[in-house]
Amino acid sequence: MVKISNNNDDEENISESLNIEEELVEEKPDDIENKLEVEIKSDTDSSGIFEEETPGRKSVFIGAWGERGFMDAANNNEEFQDHLRECFKKFGLNYDGEISAYKESKEKKTDIVVNVGETSIGTNIKTTTTRSNLGVDKRWLEVWKEKLSIPETIYDIMKDGILRKAREGKPGKFILEEDREIIENFFIAKKEEIVRDLLTKNEENLDVMVINDAQKKKYYLYKMDDFINFLDDNMSDNTTLSNIGYPWLGDFIKMQRKSGDGNRKEYPKTDYRHPSNMIQFKITPVQCAEYIEKNNLLKSHIIDYKL
């Protein structure tokens, strides 16, 4: 077991700080387990017509804590470096050379870059403290409209749904019954494109997905292309809408109106420009990793650690 030093953070204080549980969200019918909502980074439009949000302190703390521990271990812990070499060799990546790591720009999907000799290997790290939904992306619908070439008809249906949820709250339907089929078909057609952009934005050298189960103190590492292909396969014949019309892309990814955001804002939440009206995607990373391992679906490398 690797001893992780996280800038001399006190283990008891960290454990208390990471004991974060928020409001329950709607389940996919017959879904696997209880999922709790934890918010992370914001990806906002920069056009100026929308109001920007400030990411929550708790969520930022969790993400930064997980990334810092991984980076510090990659820089300073020889046992952890040996694990990384073994993992990279298994994934067909360069594993020969001195190892160092640094934090990438917060605007990128790449979190920590691990240098091995002259090779840079990017990692995307999802840290969770519960068996929870974890936000992976927040953008305005207009950004997705351009990215996915969303037709006007579908764009109008989704925008109407956002505003209906803003007005009616929890009971409100995001997608009405008469529109379910066209929305399901759209997400089925775009599922692989959506997931690849959610996790990588096509950034170069983003080669490794890291799921950090901070409760069990385990890192699950997967080759990014393998991980995306797994999610794409899981979505086949398994992309549907929940009872209130939120798209589920397979068992592990959900799209919804962001909602929340208790900060005081310039616009009311019923105004489309309020940041609670962004589109948010969430993933259940721990359940995903455990499912992969239970069924031996992908090459992986698991690192047990202690604080």
Backbone bond lengths (Angstrom), bond angles and torsions (degrees), N, CA, C in turn:
res aa  C-N    CA-C-N  psi(-1)  N-CA   C-N-CA  omega(-1)  CA-C   N-CA-C  phi
1 M - - - 1.466 - - 1.523 109.35 -
2 V 1.342 115.40 132.89 1.459 120.90 -177.40 1.520 109.96 -83.27
3 K 1.323 116.96 134.26 1.455 122.34 173.44 1.522 108.47 -87.79
4 I 1.346 116.08 114.91 1.453 121.73 -178.26 1.526 109.62 -96.89
5 S 1.311 116.33 122.97 1.457 120.97 173.05 1.512 107.95 -98.39
6 N 1.321 116.85 123.79 1.460 121.00 -178.38 1.513 109.06 -113.61
7 N 1.343 115.39 68.52 1.473 121.43 -179.47 1.517 111.82 54.13
8 N 1.356 114.79 39.81 1.462 121.50 175.81 1.522 113.50 61.76
9 D 1.352 117.03 25.52 1.458 119.46 174.36 1.520 109.52 -63.13
10 D 1.316 115.90 140.23 1.455 120.41 177.66 1.521 109.47 -74.65
11 E 1.344 116.14 129.23 1.467 119.72 -174.19 1.514 112.05 -61.73
12 E 1.310 117.85 -41.86 1.459 119.82 -178.05 1.522 110.96 -65.28
13 N 1.336 116.75 -43.41 1.456 119.65 179.40 1.519 111.67 -65.23
14 I 1.354 116.07 -40.26 1.467 119.59 177.43 1.510 110.39 -61.55
15 S 1.337 117.17 -46.07 1.459 120.59 -178.53 1.519 110.83 -59.18
16 E 1.349 116.89 -41.80 1.454 119.65 178.74 1.521 111.05 -66.23
17 S 1.342 116.28 -41.37 1.460 120.24 -178.47 1.511 111.80 -66.36
18 L 1.341 116.35 -30.74 1.452 119.85 -176.53 1.516 112.91 -88.58
19 N 1.330 118.33 -0.22 1.456 120.97 179.59 1.519 108.79 -82.52
20 I 1.317 115.33 74.10 1.462 121.63 -171.63 1.517 109.61 -116.23
21 E 1.329 116.92 119.36 1.447 121.62 175.88 1.518 107.75 -131.15
22 E 1.332 115.99 132.88 1.454 120.01 -179.02 1.519 110.03 -122.33
23 E 1.327 116.47 -168.96 1.448 121.77 -169.49 1.520 113.15 -60.45
24 L 1.344 115.22 145.42 1.455 120.79 176.53 1.512 110.19 -67.50
25 V 1.337 116.36 145.49 1.455 120.87 175.79 1.512 109.04 -114.01
26 E 1.313 115.78 163.74 1.453 120.18 -177.43 1.513 111.32 -64.53
27 E 1.327 116.39 137.53 1.459 121.75 -179.47 1.515 111.73 -88.47
28 K 1.316 115.16 149.62 1.451 120.42 165.63 1.515 107.20 -66.71
29 P 1.330 120.12 140.65 1.458 120.82 178.71 1.518 111.10 -54.29
30 D 1.369 115.03 133.80 1.470 121.40 179.70 1.520 111.53 58.45
31 D 1.313 117.19 32.17 1.470 120.42 -177.95 1.515 110.58 -72.46
32 I 1.347 115.52 168.14 1.447 120.53 -168.79 1.515 114.33 -71.29
33 E 1.350 118.39 -50.17 1.454 119.03 -175.41 1.510 110.87 -152.32
34 N 1.356 116.09 170.03 1.463 121.73 173.20 1.514 110.17 -59.01
35 K 1.328 116.52 135.44 1.454 119.80 179.27 1.525 108.01 -126.61
36 L 1.315 117.27 134.60 1.451 122.12 -179.53 1.510 110.23 -112.02
37 E 1.318 116.78 148.81 1.462 121.86 -170.57 1.517 111.46 -88.53
38 V 1.334 116.71 125.87 1.461 122.75 173.42 1.516 107.71 -130.98
39 E 1.332 118.69 125.98 1.447 122.20 -177.59 1.519 110.81 -94.10
40 I 1.349 115.63 143.25 1.458 119.74 173.45 1.510 110.80 -128.38
41 K 1.334 117.64 -148.42 1.449 124.53 -169.68 1.531 113.76 -48.95
42 S 1.293 114.68 150.54 1.457 121.84 175.25 1.515 109.69 -104.07
43 D 1.336 114.69 143.01 1.473 120.00 174.70 1.516 106.32 -126.43
44 T 1.326 117.30 92.84 1.456 120.87 -170.18 1.509 112.17 -101.00
45 D 1.320 113.96 156.76 1.454 120.30 175.65 1.523 109.44 -71.24
46 S 1.314 116.88 147.13 1.466 120.02 -175.63 1.531 112.49 -110.83
47 S 1.317 116.38 15.98 1.464 119.11 -174.25 1.519 112.84 -75.41
48 G 1.332 118.25 -18.57 1.454 121.03 178.67 1.511 113.86 95.15
49 I 1.338 118.86 -11.78 1.462 119.25 -179.72 1.513 111.75 -86.43
50 F 1.322 117.02 -15.12 1.448 121.00 179.08 1.521 109.80 -109.32
51 E 1.316 115.20 157.41 1.449 120.56 178.47 1.525 109.39 -86.51
52 E 1.318 116.30 134.89 1.452 119.75 179.82 1.519 110.25 -85.49
53 E 1.336 115.69 153.34 1.450 120.30 179.48 1.521 110.37 -111.69
54 T 1.321 115.09 159.06 1.456 121.57 173.35 1.514 107.86 -104.96
55 P 1.348 119.10 121.31 1.459 120.09 -178.86 1.526 111.11 -57.70
56 G 1.344 116.42 148.07 1.456 121.78 -179.19 1.520 112.89 -63.20
57 R 1.349 115.66 143.89 1.461 120.47 -177.87 1.524 111.47 -61.08
58 K 1.337 117.02 -43.78 1.463 120.07 -176.81 1.528 110.85 -61.94
59 S 1.336 115.25 -46.32 1.459 119.30 -176.18 1.524 111.04 -66.28
60 V 1.325 116.55 -41.01 1.458 120.08 178.24 1.520 110.21 -62.52
61 F 1.322 116.90 -40.17 1.465 121.15 -179.99 1.525 110.93 -61.27
62 I 1.328 116.80 -46.37 1.460 120.35 -178.48 1.521 110.98 -61.95
63 G 1.336 116.58 -49.27 1.458 119.78 -178.66 1.514 112.39 -62.16
64 A 1.342 115.95 -45.15 1.465 120.01 -179.35 1.519 111.33 -66.00
65 W 1.314 116.13 -39.17 1.465 120.58 178.19 1.528 110.98 -60.53
66 G 1.337 116.93 -46.30 1.458 120.54 -179.69 1.520 112.54 -64.54
67 E 1.326 116.16 -42.31 1.468 119.64 179.93 1.523 111.04 -67.04
68 R 1.335 117.04 -40.18 1.454 120.35 -177.49 1.526 111.34 -65.59
69 G 1.344 116.41 -40.56 1.454 119.37 178.72 1.521 112.27 -62.80
70 F 1.338 115.97 -41.78 1.460 120.68 178.53 1.520 110.41 -64.76
71 M 1.317 117.10 -44.98 1.468 121.11 -178.77 1.529 111.51 -65.06
72 D 1.336 117.08 -45.07 1.462 119.96 -179.53 1.518 111.36 -62.20
73 A 1.345 116.24 -39.69 1.462 119.15 179.31 1.523 111.33 -67.08
74 A 1.346 116.29 -40.01 1.466 119.79 179.19 1.526 111.19 -64.59
75 N 1.312 116.95 -30.96 1.464 120.69 -179.57 1.524 113.26 -83.03
76 N 1.329 117.73 -33.19 1.463 119.72 -164.97 1.526 116.16 -123.78
77 N 1.323 118.45 -12.98 1.461 120.66 -172.08 1.525 109.72 -109.17
78 E 1.322 117.33 110.99 1.468 121.05 -176.04 1.528 111.67 -63.90
79 E 1.325 117.09 -38.29 1.469 119.43 179.29 1.524 110.16 -63.54
80 F 1.325 116.38 -41.45 1.459 120.13 178.40 1.530 110.43 -65.93
81 Q 1.314 117.17 -40.16 1.456 120.79 177.12 1.526 111.15 -61.18
82 D 1.333 117.63 -38.62 1.467 121.02 176.46 1.527 110.54 -62.90
83 H 1.326 116.49 -39.05 1.463 120.27 176.50 1.534 110.52 -62.09
84 L 1.320 116.13 -42.80 1.459 119.42 -179.94 1.522 111.34 -63.98
85 R 1.331 117.20 -41.75 1.466 119.94 177.52 1.531 110.76 -59.93
86 E 1.330 115.67 -45.73 1.469 119.76 179.29 1.524 110.89 -61.21
87 C 1.349 116.10 -42.07 1.459 121.09 179.74 1.527 110.85 -64.48
88 F 1.332 117.35 -48.10 1.463 120.75 -177.35 1.529 110.88 -64.38
89 K 1.306 116.72 -37.69 1.472 120.13 176.59 1.521 110.15 -61.47
90 K 1.316 116.52 -43.59 1.463 122.35 179.77 1.536 110.94 -62.36
91 F 1.341 116.64 -34.75 1.459 121.12 -177.38 1.531 112.99 -88.65
92 G 1.346 117.72 2.49 1.455 120.56 -179.82 1.516 113.49 76.05
93 L 1.338 117.07 23.62 1.463 122.43 178.56 1.527 109.16 -104.02
94 N 1.315 115.82 166.14 1.460 119.20 179.05 1.528 110.74 -66.36
95 Y 1.330 116.43 132.77 1.462 120.94 -179.51 1.526 112.00 -128.52
96 D 1.320 116.61 5.82 1.464 121.76 -173.97 1.521 110.06 -107.74
97 G 1.319 116.93 117.14 1.456 121.49 178.71 1.515 111.20 137.77
98 E 1.302 115.22 171.68 1.465 120.39 179.82 1.526 109.78 -68.72
99 I 1.330 115.59 140.60 1.462 121.50 -177.27 1.530 110.37 -104.98
100 S 1.318 115.38 133.41 1.465 122.46 170.76 1.519 107.34 -145.62
101 A 1.328 117.10 166.04 1.463 120.10 -177.02 1.517 110.50 -146.73
102 Y 1.344 115.36 153.36 1.458 120.22 176.34 1.523 109.73 -149.15
103 K 1.336 114.77 160.91 1.464 121.29 179.36 1.514 109.80 -83.68
104 E 1.328 115.58 131.13 1.463 121.03 177.82 1.531 109.25 -82.56
105 S 1.327 116.56 168.90 1.453 122.11 178.38 1.523 111.07 -56.40
106 K 1.334 116.87 141.59 1.467 120.64 -176.36 1.520 112.03 -67.23
107 E 1.329 118.57 -17.27 1.462 120.69 179.22 1.526 111.99 -76.88
108 K 1.324 117.12 -10.42 1.462 120.31 -174.98 1.524 111.84 -97.61
109 K 1.333 115.19 159.24 1.454 120.55 172.70 1.525 111.07 -75.93
110 T 1.335 117.16 -27.44 1.456 120.73 173.71 1.526 108.10 -68.01
111 D 1.332 116.30 125.77 1.459 120.70 -179.49 1.529 111.70 -95.51
112 I 1.333 116.33 -61.16 1.462 121.53 -179.94 1.524 109.00 -120.03
113 V 1.326 116.74 129.86 1.458 122.45 175.42 1.531 107.80 -98.67
114 V 1.336 116.05 126.87 1.461 121.92 176.73 1.523 107.62 -104.97
115 N 1.315 116.86 117.31 1.460 121.79 175.10 1.519 109.37 -89.14
116 V 1.336 115.28 126.00 1.463 121.29 174.90 1.519 106.24 -121.02
117 G 1.333 115.67 104.61 1.454 118.16 -171.92 1.515 109.24 60.81
118 E 1.350 116.21 -124.17 1.463 121.25 -179.57 1.527 112.60 -94.09
119 T 1.324 117.84 3.60 1.460 122.49 -176.11 1.519 111.05 -100.93
120 S 1.331 116.82 135.67 1.459 121.94 175.80 1.522 109.46 -106.06
121 I 1.326 116.39 126.20 1.458 122.87 -178.85 1.523 107.97 -118.76
122 G 1.332 116.34 114.64 1.454 120.75 -179.00 1.514 111.91 -85.15
123 T 1.335 115.79 145.88 1.462 121.34 176.89 1.520 109.64 -126.64
124 N 1.319 115.63 143.50 1.459 122.36 170.14 1.519 106.37 -109.78
125 I 1.329 117.24 121.28 1.462 121.48 -171.60 1.521 110.21 -112.96
126 K 1.322 116.40 122.69 1.462 122.36 175.88 1.527 107.82 -110.30
127 T 1.327 116.26 110.56 1.459 122.16 -178.78 1.509 109.65 -105.24
128 T 1.328 117.38 128.22 1.452 121.61 178.89 1.521 109.37 -137.24
129 T 1.318 115.12 146.55 1.463 121.49 -178.28 1.520 112.40 -106.12
130 T 1.320 117.28 -5.71 1.465 122.17 178.26 1.522 107.57 -139.43
131 R 1.331 116.02 174.82 1.469 120.11 174.04 1.528 106.48 -83.11
132 S 1.330 114.80 72.88 1.458 120.07 -165.27 1.514 112.67 -121.34
133 N 1.343 114.16 162.95 1.456 119.97 164.02 1.513 108.28 -68.53
134 L 1.318 116.15 138.42 1.456 120.61 179.56 1.522 108.24 -127.39
135 G 1.325 116.88 124.21 1.451 119.41 179.53 1.513 111.65 -65.86
136 V 1.327 116.84 132.41 1.465 120.48 178.73 1.515 112.46 -114.22
137 D 1.341 117.64 -13.10 1.460 118.03 -175.12 1.521 109.46 -167.71
138 K 1.349 116.24 137.19 1.462 122.59 172.45 1.515 107.79 -133.80
139 R 1.313 116.39 124.14 1.468 120.90 177.95 1.529 108.32 -146.51
140 W 1.318 114.56 159.37 1.452 118.93 172.52 1.530 108.98 -72.54
141 L 1.310 115.12 148.26 1.469 121.30 178.22 1.521 110.90 -54.33
142 E 1.329 117.34 -34.49 1.460 120.93 -179.82 1.527 111.97 -61.79
143 V 1.332 116.54 -34.03 1.469 119.99 177.95 1.522 109.81 -66.07
144 W 1.331 116.36 -45.01 1.462 119.82 177.68 1.532 111.62 -66.56
145 K 1.323 116.47 -34.50 1.464 119.69 178.77 1.517 110.56 -57.03
146 E 1.328 116.21 -45.72 1.464 119.99 178.99 1.525 111.21 -70.64
147 K 1.327 116.51 -42.34 1.465 121.21 -176.22 1.525 111.66 -63.56
148 L 1.328 116.61 -42.85 1.465 121.40 -173.16 1.526 112.95 -102.74
149 S 1.320 116.70 3.70 1.471 120.99 -175.69 1.528 110.27 52.28
150 I 1.328 115.36 52.70 1.468 120.53 -178.54 1.528 109.57 -68.67
151 P 1.326 117.89 126.56 1.469 120.60 177.25 1.527 111.09 -63.31
152 E 1.325 116.29 153.21 1.457 121.59 -177.15 1.528 111.44 -57.57
153 T 1.333 116.70 -38.75 1.468 119.68 -178.91 1.520 111.10 -60.34
154 I 1.320 116.89 -46.31 1.465 121.08 -179.05 1.524 110.48 -71.28
155 Y 1.326 116.83 -38.67 1.459 120.49 176.78 1.533 110.37 -58.68
156 D 1.326 117.34 -45.62 1.459 121.21 -179.16 1.528 111.23 -63.40
157 I 1.340 117.05 -40.77 1.465 120.85 178.88 1.528 110.25 -61.53
158 M 1.332 116.95 -44.36 1.462 120.90 -177.63 1.523 111.76 -70.74
159 K 1.338 117.28 -39.61 1.465 119.66 178.18 1.525 110.58 -65.25
160 D 1.329 116.58 -41.69 1.466 119.98 176.28 1.528 110.23 -59.60
161 G 1.339 116.23 -39.56 1.456 120.52 179.62 1.519 112.51 -64.94
162 I 1.317 116.30 -40.68 1.473 120.96 177.56 1.527 110.18 -59.49
163 L 1.322 116.45 -48.23 1.466 120.54 -177.79 1.529 111.44 -69.55
164 R 1.335 117.04 -33.63 1.470 119.95 177.25 1.536 110.16 -64.95
165 K 1.330 116.74 -43.09 1.463 120.17 177.12 1.524 110.87 -64.16
166 A 1.335 116.96 -36.88 1.465 120.26 178.53 1.524 110.91 -63.32
167 R 1.327 116.10 -38.29 1.470 120.13 -178.60 1.523 111.95 -77.75
168 E 1.335 116.30 -44.47 1.464 120.92 -168.77 1.514 113.43 -97.68
169 G 1.331 117.60 -13.90 1.452 119.95 178.50 1.519 113.00 71.39
170 K 1.321 116.27 -148.26 1.459 122.21 -172.46 1.532 114.13 -55.53
171 P 1.339 119.72 -41.78 1.469 119.03 -178.31 1.530 113.58 -70.63
172 G 1.335 117.45 -18.14 1.453 120.34 -173.87 1.515 113.33 -66.10
173 K 1.318 116.20 146.33 1.466 122.29 177.94 1.528 109.45 -88.41
174 F 1.319 115.85 128.92 1.462 119.80 175.13 1.529 109.97 -74.30
175 I 1.315 116.81 -46.80 1.468 121.76 175.59 1.524 108.07 -120.78
176 L 1.324 116.03 126.99 1.455 120.51 179.45 1.525 110.86 -74.09
177 E 1.316 115.16 160.01 1.472 120.70 -174.60 1.526 111.72 -56.93
178 E 1.328 117.15 -40.32 1.465 119.95 -176.16 1.531 112.87 -71.19
179 D 1.333 116.91 -13.58 1.464 120.18 -178.44 1.534 113.12 -106.27
180 R 1.309 117.61 -0.58 1.468 120.58 -173.05 1.529 112.14 -60.90
181 E 1.311 117.31 -44.60 1.462 120.43 -174.07 1.531 111.71 -63.05
182 I 1.329 117.37 -45.47 1.462 119.82 -177.31 1.533 110.83 -66.76
183 I 1.336 116.67 -35.63 1.470 119.95 178.89 1.530 110.66 -72.18
184 E 1.324 117.66 -42.49 1.467 120.19 176.94 1.524 110.62 -59.01
185 N 1.315 117.17 -45.74 1.470 120.78 -178.76 1.526 111.47 -63.02
186 F 1.340 116.20 -37.37 1.464 119.51 178.27 1.521 110.67 -63.58
187 F 1.317 118.09 -48.17 1.456 120.69 -178.08 1.529 112.00 -67.85
188 I 1.310 117.55 -33.58 1.464 120.07 175.20 1.532 109.97 -62.57
189 A 1.324 116.45 -42.41 1.465 120.45 -178.41 1.530 111.78 -68.74
190 K 1.324 117.84 -29.79 1.470 121.68 -173.36 1.527 113.12 -106.09
191 K 1.319 119.63 5.68 1.462 122.62 -169.02 1.522 113.71 -57.85
192 E 1.331 118.29 -47.37 1.470 119.62 -177.50 1.519 110.89 -67.74
193 E 1.323 116.80 -39.76 1.457 121.42 179.13 1.527 110.62 -63.13
194 I 1.335 116.07 -41.84 1.460 120.31 179.35 1.520 111.13 -62.85
195 V 1.330 116.76 -49.61 1.463 120.29 -175.02 1.527 111.23 -65.94
196 R 1.312 117.24 -40.23 1.471 119.16 179.46 1.526 110.18 -63.19
197 D 1.334 117.08 -39.76 1.455 119.10 179.34 1.524 111.35 -71.77
198 L 1.336 117.78 -35.36 1.456 121.15 178.07 1.525 111.69 -59.73
199 L 1.323 116.63 -39.85 1.461 120.42 -172.66 1.518 114.06 -95.90
200 T 1.343 118.19 -25.39 1.467 118.77 -173.31 1.518 114.99 -131.17
201 K 1.316 119.09 -24.12 1.470 122.44 -170.14 1.533 110.44 47.69
202 N 1.325 115.77 29.20 1.470 122.40 179.52 1.531 112.96 58.07
203 E 1.319 116.81 30.84 1.465 120.45 176.67 1.528 110.53 -71.33
204 E 1.328 115.63 142.42 1.459 120.43 -178.81 1.525 110.61 -69.65
205 N 1.328 115.66 143.67 1.459 123.07 173.56 1.525 114.07 62.38
206 L 1.328 117.21 21.38 1.465 119.46 171.41 1.524 106.70 -88.24
207 D 1.319 115.08 86.14 1.459 121.93 -165.10 1.515 114.78 -101.80
208 V 1.335 118.44 -17.50 1.468 119.74 -170.34 1.525 110.73 -131.43
209 M 1.333 115.45 130.77 1.460 123.00 172.41 1.521 108.23 -96.04
210 V 1.330 116.56 129.32 1.458 121.27 179.43 1.524 108.54 -120.77
211 I 1.324 116.81 121.68 1.457 122.27 173.44 1.523 107.56 -106.50
212 N 1.315 115.31 118.13 1.460 121.91 -176.66 1.527 108.87 -104.38
213 D 1.339 116.46 102.79 1.464 121.42 174.39 1.519 107.47 -84.66
214 A 1.335 116.23 93.04 1.465 120.21 -175.32 1.520 112.28 -71.48
215 Q 1.333 117.24 -16.17 1.459 120.42 177.29 1.525 110.53 -74.18
216 K 1.339 116.57 -46.42 1.465 121.35 179.34 1.520 112.60 -93.51
217 K 1.333 116.56 -4.22 1.464 123.48 179.88 1.531 110.92 57.15
218 K 1.326 113.86 60.80 1.463 122.00 178.10 1.527 109.20 -134.98
219 Y 1.331 115.79 137.08 1.458 122.22 165.79 1.534 107.87 -100.12
220 Y 1.322 116.92 128.34 1.461 122.24 171.21 1.525 106.57 -107.49
221 L 1.323 117.87 119.76 1.462 121.98 -178.38 1.525 109.87 -111.82
222 Y 1.341 116.04 133.71 1.468 122.43 178.79 1.520 108.78 -135.06
223 K 1.319 116.17 149.23 1.454 119.62 171.06 1.524 107.91 -67.63
224 M 1.324 117.45 130.94 1.454 121.45 -170.21 1.527 112.35 -58.61
225 D 1.314 118.66 -45.23 1.470 120.25 -179.60 1.524 110.91 -61.04
226 D 1.331 116.98 -40.25 1.460 120.68 177.63 1.524 110.78 -63.29
227 F 1.326 115.78 -42.00 1.460 120.86 -178.18 1.533 110.46 -64.96
228 I 1.315 117.00 -43.47 1.468 120.64 179.25 1.526 110.38 -65.91
229 N 1.328 117.22 -41.27 1.464 119.97 177.87 1.520 111.53 -62.95
230 F 1.338 116.45 -37.54 1.466 119.98 175.96 1.526 111.11 -61.05
231 L 1.340 116.23 -47.30 1.468 119.49 179.86 1.529 111.18 -62.99
232 D 1.334 116.36 -39.40 1.461 120.56 178.74 1.529 110.35 -62.11
233 D 1.334 116.51 -44.95 1.472 120.11 177.45 1.526 111.12 -62.69
234 N 1.329 116.12 -39.83 1.465 120.06 -179.54 1.527 111.62 -64.85
235 M 1.337 116.51 -27.32 1.464 120.36 -179.87 1.523 113.19 -80.60
236 S 1.327 117.17 -17.54 1.470 120.35 -178.30 1.522 109.65 -63.26
237 D 1.321 117.07 128.28 1.470 123.26 -178.31 1.526 111.56 56.08
238 N 1.339 117.24 23.27 1.457 121.13 -174.77 1.525 110.03 -145.15
239 T 1.328 116.82 24.36 1.458 121.87 176.54 1.520 108.20 -109.07
240 T 1.324 115.70 119.10 1.456 120.38 -171.65 1.517 109.69 -148.29
241 L 1.333 116.28 -176.89 1.456 121.78 176.45 1.520 109.48 -113.77
242 S 1.336 116.26 144.36 1.456 120.82 176.44 1.525 109.67 -73.27
243 N 1.303 115.93 -179.68 1.462 120.10 -177.07 1.526 112.79 -60.44
244 I 1.334 117.41 -32.27 1.467 118.84 179.06 1.524 111.65 -97.53
245 G 1.336 116.45 5.26 1.455 119.38 171.68 1.512 116.13 96.17
246 Y 1.341 118.20 17.66 1.465 120.19 174.50 1.531 109.49 -84.88
247 P 1.337 117.90 131.67 1.469 120.14 -179.66 1.526 112.58 -70.19
248 W 1.312 115.94 131.60 1.465 123.53 169.04 1.525 107.41 -107.29
249 L 1.323 115.93 122.14 1.463 121.55 176.64 1.521 107.27 -98.48
250 G 1.336 115.75 87.13 1.453 120.29 -174.92 1.517 110.74 76.54
251 D 1.327 115.16 -156.99 1.465 121.08 -174.21 1.521 113.47 -86.65
252 F 1.333 118.18 -13.86 1.451 118.77 -165.40 1.538 115.46 -123.63
253 I 1.326 118.63 -6.89 1.466 121.12 -177.51 1.524 110.07 -127.30
254 K 1.312 115.60 132.54 1.462 122.28 -179.16 1.522 109.76 -129.66
255 M 1.339 115.93 143.31 1.455 121.71 172.63 1.518 109.04 -110.46
256 Q 1.345 116.95 142.21 1.460 120.10 178.80 1.525 110.15 -155.99
257 R 1.334 115.63 167.42 1.462 119.88 165.63 1.514 106.61 -67.71
258 K 1.318 117.28 137.12 1.455 120.51 -173.74 1.522 112.06 -58.97
259 S 1.327 117.82 -48.62 1.471 124.76 -176.84 1.524 110.25 57.44
260 G 1.328 116.87 -158.26 1.459 120.02 179.46 1.514 111.94 62.64
261 D 1.315 115.76 -146.97 1.464 124.07 178.24 1.527 111.41 64.95
262 G 1.316 115.92 80.67 1.454 121.73 -179.27 1.512 113.91 -80.82
263 N 1.348 117.72 -1.54 1.464 119.51 179.49 1.530 110.47 -65.49
264 R 1.307 114.53 149.15 1.474 118.47 176.85 1.518 109.12 -70.91
265 K 1.334 115.89 131.10 1.462 120.82 -174.95 1.524 111.13 -126.35
266 E 1.305 114.73 165.60 1.466 120.42 -179.16 1.522 111.15 -68.57
267 Y 1.343 116.02 -36.50 1.452 120.80 -176.81 1.520 110.89 -109.05
268 P 1.345 118.20 149.52 1.469 119.97 172.83 1.523 110.11 -69.68
269 K 1.333 116.76 160.35 1.463 120.25 -175.59 1.523 112.53 -65.93
270 T 1.329 117.16 -20.37 1.464 119.60 177.44 1.520 112.09 -80.50
271 D 1.330 116.94 -6.69 1.458 121.73 174.47 1.528 108.01 -86.07
272 Y 1.315 116.67 128.59 1.465 121.13 -174.28 1.527 112.28 -56.76
273 R 1.332 117.98 -25.01 1.459 121.58 -176.32 1.528 113.17 -77.79
274 H 1.323 117.96 -9.83 1.470 120.86 179.61 1.535 109.13 -69.96
275 P 1.359 118.48 138.56 1.474 120.84 -175.41 1.524 115.08 -63.79
276 S 1.341 118.46 -16.50 1.461 118.96 175.53 1.521 111.10 -67.69
277 N 1.339 117.54 -12.22 1.459 121.57 -179.25 1.529 113.23 -96.33
278 M 1.320 115.74 16.12 1.458 119.69 172.61 1.526 109.89 -74.68
279 I 1.326 115.59 164.49 1.462 122.19 173.23 1.527 107.69 -91.44
280 Q 1.315 115.71 130.94 1.463 121.03 179.80 1.527 110.38 -122.84
281 F 1.335 115.41 137.56 1.458 121.27 171.86 1.519 108.70 -110.33
282 K 1.329 115.93 141.22 1.462 121.45 178.82 1.528 109.71 -128.80
283 I 1.318 114.74 152.90 1.464 121.30 177.79 1.522 108.04 -131.14
284 T 1.320 117.08 151.50 1.462 121.64 173.40 1.527 107.25 -104.90
285 P 1.335 118.21 87.12 1.467 121.02 -168.22 1.518 114.55 -67.90
286 V 1.333 117.74 -41.08 1.467 119.15 -176.75 1.523 110.71 -66.43
287 Q 1.343 117.09 -46.68 1.464 119.44 177.36 1.519 111.26 -59.00
288 C 1.336 115.98 -38.44 1.456 121.24 179.48 1.524 110.44 -62.39
289 A 1.331 117.17 -49.02 1.463 121.00 -179.69 1.527 111.18 -63.51
290 E 1.314 116.66 -43.40 1.466 119.72 -179.03 1.523 111.37 -65.15
291 Y 1.331 117.07 -36.21 1.468 120.66 176.99 1.519 110.95 -65.40
292 I 1.336 115.88 -43.28 1.463 120.21 178.22 1.522 110.65 -60.72
293 E 1.336 116.25 -45.83 1.466 119.74 -176.92 1.524 111.48 -69.40
294 K 1.316 117.07 -41.22 1.462 120.91 -179.61 1.522 111.60 -60.07
295 N 1.324 116.27 -37.00 1.465 121.14 -176.65 1.524 113.20 -101.84
296 N 1.350 116.09 4.02 1.469 121.57 176.05 1.531 110.99 51.64
297 L 1.327 115.63 54.45 1.461 120.91 -171.53 1.522 113.77 -91.75
298 L 1.337 117.84 -27.04 1.463 121.12 -175.75 1.515 111.00 -136.89
299 K 1.341 115.09 156.54 1.456 118.97 166.21 1.523 107.52 -63.69
300 S 1.306 115.82 135.73 1.455 119.00 -178.85 1.520 109.70 -147.63
301 H 1.313 114.57 167.07 1.463 120.45 172.17 1.515 106.75 -138.95
302 I 1.323 117.22 125.63 1.460 122.89 -177.34 1.523 108.91 -111.47
303 I 1.314 115.20 130.59 1.461 121.44 179.50 1.535 108.11 -119.37
304 D 1.319 116.48 114.71 1.461 120.79 172.19 1.526 108.88 -81.97
305 Y 1.317 117.52 139.66 1.448 119.75 -179.84 1.526 110.31 -139.94
306 K 1.298 115.78 165.17 1.457 122.18 171.58 1.531 107.65 -133.78
307 L 1.308 115.13 153.76 1.460 120.21 -178.26 1.520 110.84 -82.42
